[in-house]
Amino acid sequence: ARAHQVECRIVAIDLGKREAVPMLLQETELLDVGLVAACAGYGTSGRFLDIPIASELDMLDVNCRAVLEMTHALGRRLAHRGKGGIILMSSIVAFQGVQNAANYAATKAYIQTLAEGITDELAAQGVEVLVSTPGPVESGFAGRARMMMGKADDPALVARETLNALGNSRSVRPGLLAKILIGSLSTLPRFGRRIVMGQIMKGFTRHHERQS
């Protein structure tokens, strides 16, 4: 607020809870919302059958259900407004199945497909939709997902490139790592991408084997 002379309102909610999005909608009911950035999400890693199912179901709630609910409700507000933008956060893992992160990759495939599906519909109502597909980012994601990443992109860079693409593109690969990885994998068939991404993820989760 001091740096940019804007009003900031914080609503502390857990998007894994069913009452969270209705609470958010109520708290923002009187605001003229012009941009929705659905950035909340988390991942898990390891062999699919070794991960507790409760954690995987919670991930579906945060990464998919909450995003769907917010996009639908706030998308209606933006459409009624006649202008605005929606940013949905996908991932480089969204384009194929990925071993040792199977459910996380599946949630991002859902977001990628949802964004692609609603882009033309909402554009006709004045609402720009952008899907952002970053690679590894220096955030709390790796710690929460129990991954050991090597290089990762700066969150500020990812945010800046994503915002700059809104209104100019339907998708963006923010950060150098996303550009390199997606670009190098784009010529491979799906099974080839699955093998390569599986090896990358295996490297991120190799410490699991040492701990087991």
Secondary structure as UniProt FT lines:
FT   TURN            2..4
FT   TURN            15..16
FT   TURN            18..19
FT   HELIX           20..27
FT   TURN            28..30
FT   STRAND          35..38
FT   HELIX           48..50
FT   HELIX           53..60
FT   HELIX           61..65
FT   HELIX           66..81
FT   STRAND          84..89
FT   HELIX           92..95
FT   TURN            99..100
FT   HELIX           102..123
FT   TURN            124..126
FT   STRAND          127..132
FT   HELIX           141..145
FT   HELIX           155..165
FT   TURN            167..168
FT   STRAND          171..172
FT   HELIX           176..185
FT   TURN            186..187
FT   HELIX           190..204
FT   HELIX           206..211
//
